[in-house]
Amino acid sequence: MKKSQPTTPFVTTGYFGPQYFCDREKETETLISNINGGLSTTLVAIRRIGKTGLIQHLEQKLSANLICIYADILATENTNDFLNSLATAILNSVPEKTGVGKRIWNFIKSLRPVISFDSLSGEPNVTFKVQEKESEHQIASLFAFLEQQDKRVLFAIDEFQQILNYPEKNTEAWLRTIIQQLKNVVFIFSGSQQHLMSDMFSNPARPFFRSTQFLKLDKIGFEKYQSFIVTKFAEHKKNISPETAAEMLRWTNRHTYFVQLLCNRVYIHSGKNISTKTWNEEALKILKEQEYVFFGYRDMLTKQQWNLLKAVASDGKVYNITSKDFMQDHKLGSPSTVNRSVNSLLKKELIFQERDSGGKHFYSVYDVLFQRWIQNL
């Protein structure tokens, strides 16, 4: 099915081509270099910073020379789900009418799954109903089939840390055993739970230890993003000053999804000239629309957790979360109480831990809109 063009130059979901894609030139070059060298990559970043978009951008550049396959396994709960996700991704990797496509379809059909079609997109979905050991065997068969193709294969598996939640034992070990035998298939293992991904690939006790190159995806550079925003508005006969674009970038913390969302809304609801007042009004509308969700977040937290979340939101970045000054300024109680709240907020993914350019750890609120809403209380 042919993908229609977006209604604004600031897309929030999907990939519509390089003209809607900002920067990531160095990261793209690194990934291409790794692929050409036969090296797999572990790609890590916080959620909605642009991992999936980067992978899709990479596929657009490489699709003529490789078979590019992308599978998001976040929704999978066991090895059977994992098998279904991989098989569906392989089936959707190339058009059925091409030579490679026919081989793929014939092979998948030979495994005797149930193949259905999405009523909206028309894309096929593959479902196997097999036992645990049979799932492992079928997954091995899928990768063995890819290994035999004339073209090299790039297989990107998104939210790869999800395999740690499967009830089956030793998933990492048997999967690593299969993958390490492949010469014609190179992988991108991407994930948003950075501590889990780091442990999987850097811990000597884990099966995937030192099996990939690491690539940490950070925020897009301020000046690059600022220029992109001004240019895209100008291309559609809308005027925004570099200073106003900079204000929007600071308000969204330069977090890709929230930058795109705010610019998208401003583009739709603005006239020819965009001012500080224009984007402020749209930002307030967005926060108002999300209020129901944010009250839900607040209601599921204890008083101590909520107070800590408010403190982190207020400061923006917190480097020493159990420091005397920070706890006293925000009346947070003892270090043990704060540590318990930190662990709970991290688990709920309401805050995240990150390193700055100097390598120092800090904590921030995960959802930029939630942070701004808390600051407005």
JOHU-V575399 format. One record per residue. RES is the residue in three letters. SS is DSSP state (A for helix, B for strand, O for the rest). BURIAL is I if it has 16 or more other C-alpha atoms within 10 Angstrom, else O. Layout:
res=RES ss=SS burial=BURIAL
res=RES ss=SS burial=BURIAL
//
This chain:
res=MET ss=O burial=O
res=LYS ss=O burial=O
res=LYS ss=O burial=O
res=SER ss=O burial=O
res=GLN ss=O burial=O
res=PRO ss=O burial=O
res=THR ss=O burial=O
res=THR ss=O burial=I
res=PRO ss=O burial=I
res=PHE ss=O burial=I
res=VAL ss=O burial=I
res=THR ss=O burial=I
res=THR ss=O burial=O
res=GLY ss=O burial=O
res=TYR ss=O burial=I
res=PHE ss=O burial=I
res=GLY ss=O burial=O
res=PRO ss=A burial=O
res=GLN ss=A burial=O
res=TYR ss=A burial=O
res=PHE ss=O burial=I
res=CYS ss=O burial=I
res=ASP ss=O burial=O
res=ARG ss=O burial=I
res=GLU ss=A burial=O
res=LYS ss=A burial=O
res=GLU ss=A burial=I
res=THR ss=A burial=I
res=GLU ss=A burial=O
res=THR ss=A burial=O
res=LEU ss=A burial=I
res=ILE ss=A burial=I
res=SER ss=A burial=O
res=ASN ss=A burial=I
res=ILE ss=A burial=I
res=ASN ss=A burial=O
res=GLY ss=O burial=O
res=GLY ss=O burial=I
res=LEU ss=O burial=I
res=SER ss=O burial=I
res=THR ss=B burial=I
res=THR ss=B burial=I
res=LEU ss=B burial=I
res=VAL ss=B burial=I
res=ALA ss=O burial=I
res=ILE ss=O burial=I
res=ARG ss=O burial=I
res=ARG ss=O burial=I
res=ILE ss=O burial=I
res=GLY ss=O burial=I
res=LYS ss=A burial=I
res=THR ss=A burial=I
res=GLY ss=A burial=I
res=LEU ss=A burial=I
res=ILE ss=A burial=I
res=GLN ss=A burial=I
res=HIS ss=A burial=I
res=LEU ss=A burial=I
res=GLU ss=A burial=I
res=GLN ss=A burial=O
res=LYS ss=A burial=O
res=LEU ss=A burial=O
res=SER ss=O burial=O
res=ALA ss=O burial=O
res=ASN ss=O burial=O
res=LEU ss=B burial=I
res=ILE ss=B burial=I
res=CYS ss=B burial=I
res=ILE ss=B burial=I
res=TYR ss=B burial=I
res=ALA ss=B burial=I
res=ASP ss=B burial=I
res=ILE ss=O burial=I
res=LEU ss=O burial=I
res=ALA ss=O burial=O
res=THR ss=O burial=I
res=GLU ss=O burial=I
res=ASN ss=O burial=I
res=THR ss=A burial=I
res=ASN ss=A burial=I
res=ASP ss=A burial=I
res=PHE ss=A burial=I
res=LEU ss=A burial=I
res=ASN ss=A burial=I
res=SER ss=A burial=I
res=LEU ss=A burial=I
res=ALA ss=A burial=I
res=THR ss=A burial=I
res=ALA ss=A burial=I
res=ILE ss=A burial=I
res=LEU ss=A burial=I
res=ASN ss=O burial=I
res=SER ss=O burial=I
res=VAL ss=O burial=I
res=PRO ss=O burial=O
res=GLU ss=O burial=O
res=LYS ss=O burial=O
res=THR ss=O burial=O
res=GLY ss=A burial=O
res=VAL ss=A burial=I
res=GLY ss=A burial=I
res=LYS ss=A burial=O
res=ARG ss=A burial=I
res=ILE ss=A burial=I
res=TRP ss=A burial=I
res=ASN ss=A burial=O
res=PHE ss=A burial=O
res=ILE ss=A burial=I
res=LYS ss=A burial=O
res=SER ss=A burial=O
res=LEU ss=O burial=O
res=ARG ss=O burial=O
res=PRO ss=O burial=I
res=VAL ss=B burial=O
res=ILE ss=B burial=O
res=SER ss=B burial=O
res=PHE ss=B burial=O
res=ASP ss=O burial=O
res=SER ss=O burial=O
res=LEU ss=O burial=O
res=SER ss=O burial=O
res=GLY ss=O burial=O
res=GLU ss=O burial=O
res=PRO ss=B burial=O
res=ASN ss=B burial=I
res=VAL ss=B burial=I
res=THR ss=B burial=I
res=PHE ss=O burial=I
res=LYS ss=O burial=O
res=VAL ss=O burial=O
res=GLN ss=O burial=O
res=GLU ss=A burial=O
res=LYS ss=A burial=O
res=GLU ss=A burial=O
res=SER ss=A burial=I
res=GLU ss=A burial=I
res=HIS ss=A burial=O
res=GLN ss=A burial=I
res=ILE ss=A burial=I
res=ALA ss=A burial=I
res=SER ss=A burial=I
res=LEU ss=A burial=I
res=PHE ss=A burial=I
res=ALA ss=A burial=I
res=PHE ss=A burial=O
res=LEU ss=A burial=I
res=GLU ss=A burial=I
res=GLN ss=O burial=O
res=GLN ss=O burial=O
res=ASP ss=O burial=O
res=LYS ss=O burial=O
res=ARG ss=B burial=I
res=VAL ss=B burial=I
res=LEU ss=B burial=I
res=PHE ss=B burial=I
res=ALA ss=B burial=I
res=ILE ss=B burial=I
res=ASP ss=B burial=I
res=GLU ss=O burial=I
res=PHE ss=A burial=I
res=GLN ss=A burial=I
res=GLN ss=A burial=I
res=ILE ss=A burial=I
res=LEU ss=A burial=I
res=ASN ss=A burial=O
res=TYR ss=O burial=I
res=PRO ss=O burial=O
res=GLU ss=O burial=O
res=LYS ss=O burial=O
res=ASN ss=O burial=O
res=THR ss=A burial=I
res=GLU ss=A burial=I
res=ALA ss=A burial=O
res=TRP ss=A burial=O
res=LEU ss=A burial=I
res=ARG ss=A burial=I
res=THR ss=A burial=O
res=ILE ss=A burial=I
res=ILE ss=A burial=I
res=GLN ss=O burial=O
res=GLN ss=O burial=O
res=LEU ss=O burial=O
res=LYS ss=O burial=O
res=ASN ss=O burial=I
res=VAL ss=B burial=I
res=VAL ss=B burial=I
res=PHE ss=B burial=I
res=ILE ss=B burial=I
res=PHE ss=B burial=I
res=SER ss=B burial=I
res=GLY ss=B burial=I
res=SER ss=O burial=I
res=GLN ss=O burial=I
res=GLN ss=A burial=I
res=HIS ss=A burial=O
res=LEU ss=A burial=I
res=MET ss=A burial=I
res=SER ss=A burial=I
res=ASP ss=A burial=O
res=MET ss=A burial=I
res=PHE ss=A burial=I
res=SER ss=A burial=I
res=ASN ss=O burial=O
res=PRO ss=O burial=O
res=ALA ss=O burial=O
res=ARG ss=O burial=O
res=PRO ss=O burial=I
res=PHE ss=O burial=I
res=PHE ss=O burial=O
res=ARG ss=O burial=O
res=SER ss=O burial=I
res=THR ss=O burial=I
res=GLN ss=B burial=O
res=PHE ss=B burial=I
res=LEU ss=B burial=I
res=LYS ss=B burial=O
res=LEU ss=O burial=I
res=ASP ss=O burial=I
res=LYS ss=O burial=I
res=ILE ss=O burial=I
res=GLY ss=O burial=O
res=PHE ss=A burial=O
res=GLU ss=A burial=O
res=LYS ss=A burial=O
res=TYR ss=A burial=I
res=GLN ss=A burial=I
res=SER ss=A burial=O
res=PHE ss=A burial=I
res=ILE ss=A burial=I
res=VAL ss=A burial=I
res=THR ss=A burial=I
res=LYS ss=A burial=I
res=PHE ss=A burial=I
res=ALA ss=A burial=O
res=GLU ss=A burial=O
res=HIS ss=O burial=O
res=LYS ss=O burial=O
res=LYS ss=O burial=I
res=ASN ss=B burial=I
res=ILE ss=B burial=I
res=SER ss=O burial=I
res=PRO ss=A burial=O
res=GLU ss=A burial=O
res=THR ss=A burial=I
res=ALA ss=A burial=I
res=ALA ss=A burial=I
res=GLU ss=A burial=O
res=MET ss=A burial=I
res=LEU ss=A burial=I
res=ARG ss=A burial=O
res=TRP ss=A burial=I
res=THR ss=O burial=I
res=ASN ss=O burial=I
res=ARG ss=O burial=I
res=HIS ss=O burial=I
res=THR ss=A burial=I
res=TYR ss=A burial=I
res=PHE ss=A burial=I
res=VAL ss=A burial=I
res=GLN ss=A burial=I
res=LEU ss=A burial=I
res=LEU ss=A burial=I
res=CYS ss=A burial=I
res=ASN ss=A burial=I
res=ARG ss=A burial=I
res=VAL ss=A burial=I
res=TYR ss=A burial=I
res=ILE ss=A burial=O
res=HIS ss=A burial=O
res=SER ss=O burial=O
res=GLY ss=O burial=O
res=LYS ss=O burial=O
res=ASN ss=B burial=O
res=ILE ss=B burial=I
res=SER ss=O burial=O
res=THR ss=A burial=O
res=LYS ss=A burial=O
res=THR ss=A burial=I
res=TRP ss=A burial=I
res=ASN ss=A burial=I
res=GLU ss=A burial=O
res=GLU ss=A burial=I
res=ALA ss=A burial=I
res=LEU ss=A burial=O
res=LYS ss=A burial=O
res=ILE ss=A burial=I
res=LEU ss=A burial=I
res=LYS ss=A burial=O
res=GLU ss=A burial=O
res=GLN ss=O burial=O
res=GLU ss=A burial=O
res=TYR ss=A burial=O
res=VAL ss=A burial=O
res=PHE ss=A burial=I
res=PHE ss=A burial=O
res=GLY ss=A burial=O
res=TYR ss=A burial=O
res=ARG ss=A burial=O
res=ASP ss=A burial=O
res=MET ss=O burial=O
res=LEU ss=O burial=I
res=THR ss=O burial=O
res=LYS ss=A burial=O
res=GLN ss=A burial=I
res=GLN ss=A burial=I
res=TRP ss=A burial=I
res=ASN ss=A burial=I
res=LEU ss=A burial=I
res=LEU ss=A burial=I
res=LYS ss=A burial=I
res=ALA ss=A burial=I
res=VAL ss=A burial=I
res=ALA ss=A burial=I
res=SER ss=A burial=I
res=ASP ss=A burial=O
res=GLY ss=O burial=I
res=LYS ss=O burial=I
res=VAL ss=B burial=I
res=TYR ss=O burial=I
res=ASN ss=O burial=O
res=ILE ss=O burial=I
res=THR ss=O burial=I
res=SER ss=O burial=O
res=LYS ss=A burial=O
res=ASP ss=A burial=O
res=PHE ss=A burial=I
res=MET ss=A burial=I
res=GLN ss=A burial=O
res=ASP ss=A burial=O
res=HIS ss=O burial=O
res=LYS ss=O burial=O
res=LEU ss=O burial=I
res=GLY ss=O burial=O
res=SER ss=O burial=O
res=PRO ss=A burial=O
res=SER ss=A burial=O
res=THR ss=A burial=O
res=VAL ss=A burial=I
res=ASN ss=A burial=O
res=ARG ss=A burial=O
res=SER ss=A burial=I
res=VAL ss=A burial=I
res=ASN ss=A burial=O
res=SER ss=A burial=I
res=LEU ss=A burial=I
res=LEU ss=A burial=O
res=LYS ss=A burial=O
res=LYS ss=O burial=O
res=GLU ss=O burial=O
res=LEU ss=O burial=I
res=ILE ss=B burial=I
res=PHE ss=B burial=I
res=GLN ss=B burial=I
res=GLU ss=B burial=I
res=ARG ss=B burial=O
res=ASP ss=O burial=O
res=SER ss=O burial=O
res=GLY ss=O burial=O
res=GLY ss=O burial=O
res=LYS ss=O burial=O
res=HIS ss=B burial=O
res=PHE ss=B burial=I
res=TYR ss=B burial=I
res=SER ss=B burial=I
res=VAL ss=B burial=I
res=TYR ss=O burial=I
res=ASP ss=O burial=I
res=VAL ss=A burial=I
res=LEU ss=A burial=I
res=PHE ss=A burial=I
res=GLN ss=A burial=I
res=ARG ss=A burial=I
res=TRP ss=A burial=I
res=ILE ss=A burial=I
res=GLN ss=A burial=O
res=ASN ss=O burial=O
res=LEU ss=O burial=O
//
